[in-house]
């Protein structure tokens, strides 16, 4: 290791250390920096390994989530198919009811025209009866 006293002597007393002392001081500082750099390199390597393992775990979890979403998508597809079947049944029932309502409408129209014909006959008979009664009353009066 380097001797900090060499640097302190130079700063405090203004005495310049010898070349060997300064080189020894720099070599010591450089050795410390090298050790610190090696420690950082080891720590970064460990961190990289941990991050790789962590990202591997995250990837596995995302794959699980993707499988779950695929399963949910399949379930939604099944539900969509069921709704399409129900829509088809409702459309079928709607067509059947429309056909029945059309037949009922036709029967009402036929009944309406029949009632109109009967009313015409009834009104005609009443008028004929009225004319016959008026004619008989007038005939009896003028006789």
C-alpha positions as a Python dict, from the first residue, in 0.01 Angstrom:
ca = {
    (1, 'X'): (0, 0, 0),
    (2, 'X'): (99, 357, -37),
    (3, 'X'): (199, 586, 241),
    (4, 'X'): (-44, 874, 299),
    (5, 'X'): (211, 1042, 517),
    (6, 'X'): (413, 1123, 206),
    (7, 'X'): (127, 1324, 59),
    (8, 'X'): (51, 1484, 396),
    (9, 'X'): (412, 1595, 434),
    (10, 'X'): (403, 1763, 97),
    (11, 'X'): (73, 1945, 164),
    (12, 'X'): (136, 2042, 523),
    (13, 'X'): (502, 2124, 520),
    (14, 'X'): (551, 2219, 159),
    (15, 'X'): (830, 1967, 123),
    (16, 'X'): (824, 1787, -209),
    (17, 'X'): (856, 1410, -168),
    (18, 'X'): (1116, 1225, -367),
    (19, 'X'): (1040, 1068, -701),
    (20, 'X'): (1037, 717, -555),
    (21, 'X'): (793, 822, -286),
    (22, 'X'): (563, 989, -536),
    (23, 'X'): (575, 685, -768),
    (24, 'X'): (509, 453, -473),
    (25, 'X'): (218, 676, -373),
    (26, 'X'): (72, 666, -725),
    (27, 'X'): (126, 290, -751),
    (28, 'X'): (-58, 243, -423),
    (29, 'X'): (-345, 463, -538),
    (30, 'X'): (-354, 283, -869),
    (31, 'X'): (-359, -53, -689),
    (32, 'X'): (-655, 61, -481),
    (33, 'X'): (-837, 180, -791),
    (34, 'X'): (-763, -151, -962),
    (35, 'X'): (-902, -345, -666),
    (36, 'X'): (-1209, -123, -654),
    (37, 'X'): (-1257, -162, -1030),
    (38, 'X'): (-1218, -541, -999),
    (39, 'X'): (-1474, -539, -718),
    (40, 'X'): (-1713, -333, -930),
    (41, 'X'): (-1657, -566, -1223),
    (42, 'X'): (-1738, -867, -1003),
    (43, 'X'): (-2044, -692, -860),
    (44, 'X'): (-2163, -602, -1212),
    (45, 'X'): (-2111, -960, -1323),
    (46, 'X'): (-2314, -1084, -1024),
    (47, 'X'): (-2581, -823, -1094),
    (48, 'X'): (-2592, -928, -1458),
    (49, 'X'): (-2642, -1291, -1357),
    (50, 'X'): (-2915, -1197, -1110),
    (51, 'X'): (-3085, -977, -1370),
    (52, 'X'): (-3068, -1260, -1624),
    (53, 'X'): (-3231, -1497, -1376),
    (54, 'X'): (-3489, -1234, -1285),
    (55, 'X'): (-3572, -1164, -1649),
    (56, 'X'): (-3597, -1539, -1707),
    (57, 'X'): (-3851, -1560, -1426),
    (58, 'X'): (-4038, -1261, -1565),
    (59, 'X'): (-4043, -1423, -1910),
    (60, 'X'): (-4184, -1742, -1759),
    (61, 'X'): (-4455, -1543, -1583),
    (62, 'X'): (-4541, -1359, -1903),
    (63, 'X'): (-4565, -1692, -2082),
    (64, 'X'): (-4803, -1813, -1811),
    (65, 'X'): (-5008, -1496, -1849),
    (66, 'X'): (-5010, -1541, -2228),
    (67, 'X'): (-5139, -1896, -2183),
    (68, 'X'): (-5407, -1768, -1949),
    (69, 'X'): (-5507, -1500, -2199),
    (70, 'X'): (-5519, -1764, -2472),
    (71, 'X'): (-5747, -1971, -2249),
    (72, 'X'): (-5964, -1665, -2180),
    (73, 'X'): (-5975, -1588, -2554),
    (74, 'X'): (-6094, -1943, -2622),
    (75, 'X'): (-6362, -1904, -2357),
    (76, 'X'): (-6477, -1578, -2516),
    (77, 'X'): (-6488, -1749, -2853),
    (78, 'X'): (-6709, -2019, -2701),
    (79, 'X'): (-6932, -1752, -2549),
    (80, 'X'): (-6947, -1572, -2884),
    (81, 'X'): (-7051, -1895, -3056),
    (82, 'X'): (-7322, -1948, -2794),
    (83, 'X'): (-7450, -1596, -2847),
    (84, 'X'): (-7453, -1655, -3222),
    (85, 'X'): (-7658, -1971, -3164),
    (86, 'X'): (-7899, -1781, -2942),
    (87, 'X'): (-7920, -1503, -3202),
    (88, 'X'): (-8000, -1765, -3465),
    (89, 'X'): (-8273, -1913, -3244),
    (90, 'X'): (-8419, -1570, -3175),
    (91, 'X'): (-8413, -1487, -3547),
    (92, 'X'): (-8587, -1818, -3619),
    (93, 'X'): (-8853, -1746, -3358),
    (94, 'X'): (-8890, -1393, -3492),
    (95, 'X'): (-8952, -1529, -3843),
    (96, 'X'): (-9208, -1776, -3707),
    (97, 'X'): (-9391, -1504, -3517),
    (98, 'X'): (-9384, -1277, -3821),
    (99, 'X'): (-9540, -1553, -4028),
    (100, 'X'): (-9807, -1612, -3763),
    (101, 'X'): (-9879, -1241, -3731),
    (102, 'X'): (-9901, -1214, -4109),
    (103, 'X'): (-10160, -1495, -4107),
    (104, 'X'): (-10351, -1326, -3825),
    (105, 'X'): (-10343, -998, -4019),
    (106, 'X'): (-10475, -1176, -4327),
    (107, 'X'): (-10757, -1328, -4119),
    (108, 'X'): (-10847, -986, -3976),
    (109, 'X'): (-10853, -840, -4327),
    (110, 'X'): (-11074, -1126, -4448),
    (111, 'X'): (-11304, -1087, -4147),
    (112, 'X'): (-11321, -711, -4202),
    (113, 'X'): (-11424, -755, -4564),
    (114, 'X'): (-11679, -1022, -4459),
    (115, 'X'): (-11825, -787, -4195),
    (116, 'X'): (-11842, -511, -4457),
    (117, 'X'): (-12034, -743, -4691),
    (118, 'X'): (-12271, -854, -4416),
    (119, 'X'): (-12330, -493, -4308),
    (120, 'X'): (-12409, -400, -4667),
    (121, 'X'): (-12663, -685, -4691),
    (122, 'X'): (-12810, -599, -4351),
    (123, 'X'): (-12844, -232, -4440),
    (124, 'X'): (-12996, -328, -4775),
    (125, 'X'): (-13250, -559, -4611),
    (126, 'X'): (-13344, -294, -4357),
    (127, 'X'): (-13396, -40, -4634),
    (128, 'X'): (-13608, -289, -4831),
    (129, 'X'): (-13810, -366, -4520),
    (130, 'X'): (-13855, 3, -4449),
    (131, 'X'): (-13968, 66, -4805),
    (132, 'X'): (-14208, -228, -4785),
    (133, 'X'): (-14356, -102, -4457),
    (134, 'X'): (-14381, 256, -4588),
    (135, 'X'): (-14538, 124, -4907),
    (136, 'X'): (-14789, -86, -4712),
    (137, 'X'): (-14878, 206, -4485),
    (138, 'X'): (-14922, 438, -4785),
    (139, 'X'): (-15119, 174, -4970),
    (140, 'X'): (-15352, 127, -4674),
    (141, 'X'): (-15388, 499, -4626),
    (142, 'X'): (-15475, 573, -4990),
    (143, 'X'): (-15712, 292, -5046),
}
